[in-house]
Amino acid sequence: MRRILLLLCASIAATTVYALPPNQNVSKTFYWNFTHQAALPPSWVNSRAACTGSVTACVTNAQYNDAAGAAYTTYAATQSAFTSQGTGIFEGRINYLFPSDTPVTTTTGSVPLGYYVLMCNGSGSVTSSAGTGVATGLGALTCSSTYQTVQVTTAGTFIFTVSGTVNWFDFQGPCNYANSACGPTTHIVTTIGTSSRPSDVVKIGAAQSAFMGLRNSSAVLEYYSTSSGSSNQIAVLGGPSGTFALFPIDASNSSHCTSGIQGILNGATSGSNQNILTLNRVAGTNYPTNYALSCNGAASTNSSSASVPTAAVYYLGSISNGNFCNCWVSQIKLFPFVLPTTLLQQYSSAGAAF
């Protein structure tokens, strides 16, 4: 028996153990899986207004790469959209093509300057071309496979020629980020005119905001981005400008952890060039003398700045200055204490338990 106990003790001693900070009540942590519950947590609120234009409930969970003819769900004001990837949080956009769900060759009204995304569902295709407007990126698009990014450089009309079977189509924008190409969001329903979809603004419940308001807190967040530009992604978790936030990062370049930390202090956008709908994990701590952030399993990047302020209210997928992550958030966990950097790296690895 003594030999067995000695062997057991030796085995335990050889095992790596990640210790949590002392005197912390782990039971007070908060965890939510949006793919399993398909609902916002109690007391969390999406204040997205009703759509304006031809359809008051134009929000859907349909994506550019859905199978041809795939069914989708429509959501009314204040209702969050859900898919198997989580809950969608998107900036407001207008769909300039109508009627969207019975597509025919269409000439738009005047489209303002900016970046836009063309996408469609079906076995056919849609070809964009100039009318009175001028744009780059125009051409043929095969539905249910990819999307087309267009920059309108001279306002005016554009022509969209439908070929084969097309179930719905969008020419949506303009993107919030005027100087950067943008990725697709979900399908916006139209009927007799354009429809304008307001932005998703998800306010975190008071109990969870209190966690982060301690300034000695940590968070892990998993999401699928739908943005693709070099500077058009911002905080996935934040409050008023300059507060605790986890920034989207490049799945193949952990150096964006550094820009994320720098952005924390002033609410700036964080550089990113992610692959569309690729799973990402970020884990960070909010501590006045050591803000740490780990991205997709990379060793944490740290900042010694002490200027990270507190906030009374926090948001998921946005910050109060009107920027949005354009992503599907699948899981979130909040800790009312600072996690060791070893755990930040472990928890930010895709597939790891956290």
C-alpha angles and dihedrals in degrees: 000000000000090000091051092050091049091051091048092050091049090051092051092048091054093052118095110241123193106209121207119224112282123263094019122140103226090187089071093065117112124224131178130175110199093189093060102036098035090202140085116262117264112285092016112121136198106207095189108147126227118282116261129216123038098349127037092196101044098141117111140166093232115127134198093251099047115127114272109276094010115161120242139194125240120216130205127219115305091014116119120222120238137195134163085279095059137255120342122232113184141165119249117271141167125234107218095189121087145220083023099188098047099044121199131165104291141188111208129220117250111313117206126231117281145073122312139179126223117201136157143180126228144058092285135068144244123217120202121207139166124271113170092328130080124224144156123231097041121146145089121336125194109218126238093018113069142341138242126237114210130186114204107211097171118035116238145094128320133197124227114194116201120211127182123343113346117171098187138349138197135194095185133181163008094224118227089237102073096186100046138063114250138211131235126282125191126302115281115211120228133176121172097359144359121311125215117210114202121223124271110247110184113190115203117231120265094247093056093042087056088059092059093038087069088073087218098086143113137211139192120199132183122195148153113232124217095188124096111176128109096247108013102099126087144166118339091190123027153117132213115346111300100020132122109306140158112221128211112251141196110273091218101037119057092186087089086075085075095052088046091058092046090050091053091071098055107019091247124156117268121230113246141159104183130173110252115263093358116147113253134183129196127181125185146164127223107214124145096231100032122030108183129189130184122192125202095332097315120137110272123268114220136205125197094202115131096197099093103124130205127249135205094214132038132192134207114228097002146051126223096261091073104263122133137199096225092214148117109251110209106174140008133182126184126197123196090217140050117276120217114255089245089063092045089058093044095047094047092060113105111252096016119127114248 
